[in-house]
Amino acid sequence: MNSWYAVLNHLPAMLYGLRFTFLIAIVSLTLSMVFGGLVVSLLRSKSATIRATGFLYIQIFRSLSPYVYVLLVYFALAGATGWKMDPVTAAIISLTLLNSAYVAEIYRSVLLTIDGGQWEAAAAMGLSHWKTNSIVIWPQALRTAIPLLLNQFIVILKDSAIVGVIGVKDIVYVANAQASITYKQFEYLTVVGVIFILIVFILSRLSLSLERRLAWKL
């Protein structure tokens, strides 16, 4: 029982490390939404070469695990370019590159649900291609994509658990550091697991609620 008391005494430190977990996940999702939009615009280009570029981007960044990307960015990229980046920046870049490919696929799927007649209606009203996208198409697509993006945020949140390997002092890093001192790996990692389960459960319920609400309004 004393083992669990020791872990609970370090709970504030682990929860403090949780801020890095959320920071990395939020920033990575935000940047992934931007880069994902750029990638899906490549996929929808009239040029076969540009479409192939977008397709290749998605295939590359969906092929490897987050663990490999984190190591590649932090060690290999830094070694090749001489850019000394901090661990948090490397983690964000890695997860952004990886998840922008998945976000692009989310965008592509929701854009396919938009009635093609809306393009014709917008053209009949004299709207340019850019205005049609920004005023008519994308607002609808993003609204439909919200639950899917929230699910992707959950994926990023779970993937971010490996960023401690490059020194990011997130919740897993803090727990492992304490466990290595006290030799209570089971207790510390169990608490971390419970915290992640609670977070994922809450976010999953929120995603489901949003999906039902948006479906009812459509």
N, C-alpha and C positions, 0 to 999 in steps of 0.2 A: 504493500500500500504506500510505503514511503517513496517508492519509485515514481508513482503517479503524482504525489505531492510535489516532488522535485520538478517534474515536467510542468505542472500547473504554475509553479513559481516562475518559470521561464516563459509562460504563455504571453505576457505583455511584450516581451522581446520578439517572439515569433509573430505576433500580430503586427508589431511595428515593421517587421520584414515583409508582411503582407502588402504594405503600401507599394513596395517595389514591384510586386507581382501585378497589382492592379494598374500601376503606372505604365509598365511595359505593355500590358494587354490593351489598355485604352489607347495609348499612342500608336501601337502597332495596328490596331483595327482602324483607327482614323486614317492613317497613312495608306493602309491596304485598300480602303474605300476609294481614295484618290487614285492610286496606281491601278487598282482594279478597273476603274472607269476608263483609264487610258488604254489598258490592255483590251477591254471589250470593244473600244472604238477601233482598235486595230483589226479585231475579228470581224467587224462589220464594214470594213473598208471595201471599196470596189476593186482595189488592187489585190491580185492573188499573192504577190510578194509580201505586201503588208499583212494580209491575213495569215500567211504562213509564219511571219515573224511573231504575231500574237499567239498562234498555236504553239510555236516552239517555246515561247516564254512559259506558257502554262505547263507544257510537258516537262520542261527542265525543273521548274520550281515545285512541281508536284511529285517529283521522282525521289527526292531524298528526305531523310528524317530531319526534324528541327535540330536534333543533337548535332548532326553533321553540318548543317548550315551555320550554327552558332560557332563551331570550331573553325569552319572555313573562313568566316568573316573576321572573327577575333584574332586568329593566328595566321592563317594563310594570306588573307587579304592585307592585313597589316604588314606581314613580312614582305609581300610583293610590292606594296606601294610605299611602305615606310610611314604610313599613317598610324599614329599611336592613338587609338580610340579607347575610350573608357568602356568598361564592361556593359553598362546600361545601354550606351549607344549601339554597341555591337549586337546586343540582344534585340533591340528594337529593329535594327536594319535586317537582321536575320529573319525575324518573325514577320516583318513587313513583306519582304521578298517572297517568302513562302506563302503567306496568306493572301497576298494580292492576286495570286493565280486562282485561288479558290473563290475569292470575292468576284473576280471577273466571270467565273462560271455561274455564280449566283446572279449577277447582272444579266448575263446572256440568257439564262433560263426565264427570268421575269420579263425581260424585253420581248421574248417570244409569246408571252401571254397578252401583250398589248394588241388590240384589234388593229389590223393593217389599214382599215378604213379611216382611222384617225389621221394617218399620214395624208391621205387624199383630201380629207376635210381641211386639214391645216394648209395644204397647198392651195386649195380652192379659196381660202381666206387670205392668201397672199403671204403667208408666213414663210420665212426663210428656213433652210434646213436647221440652222443653229437655234432659231427661236422655237421651231417645232420640237426639237429635243429638249430645250431648257424649260419651255412653258407647258408643253403638252405631254410628251412621252416620259421624260425622266422623273417628274414629280409622281406620276402613277407607279412607275417602276420601283422607285425608292420606297414608296408606301408599302408595296407588296413585299419588298425585300427586307423590311425591318425585322420580322421574326427570324428570317434566315440569317441576317447579319448578327442578331443577338446569339443565335446558335453558334455562329462562327467565333464570336467573342468568347463563348464558353470553351471552344476548342483552343483558342489562343491562350486563354487563362491556364488550361491544363498543360499546354505545350511549354508555357513559360516556366514550369517547374524545373526545367533542365538548365536554366540560365545560371544557376549557381556554379556550374562546372567552369565558368570563366570568371567567377568571383563576384557576381551580383549577389548582394546580401539580402536575398528574398527570404520568404518564410522557410523554404526547404533548406537553404544554405544555413540559416540560423539554427534550425533543428538538427541538422547534421553536425554542425560545430559543437553543439552542446552534447549530442549523443556520443561523439568521439571522445569527449572528456569524461562523461559519466558512464559510458558503456551501456546506455539504456536506449539502444536504437529502436527496439520494438515500441517502447512507450512514446518516444518523441515522434516517430513516423506515424504511429497510430493516430496521435492527436492531429498531425498535419493532414492525414487522410480524412479524418472526420470533418475538419474545417473545409477541405475541398468539396467533400460530399454535400455539406450544408450549402455552400456557395453555389455549386452546380445545380442543386435541387431548387433553390430559390430562383436562379436565373432561368432554369428550364420551365418552371411554372409561369414566370413572367412572359417568356417567349410564347408559351401555349396560350396564355390569356390574350396577348396582343394579336396572335394569329386568329383567334376566334373573333375578337372584336373587329379587326379589320375585315375579315371575311363577311361578317354580319353587315358592315357598313357598305361594302361593295355591291 
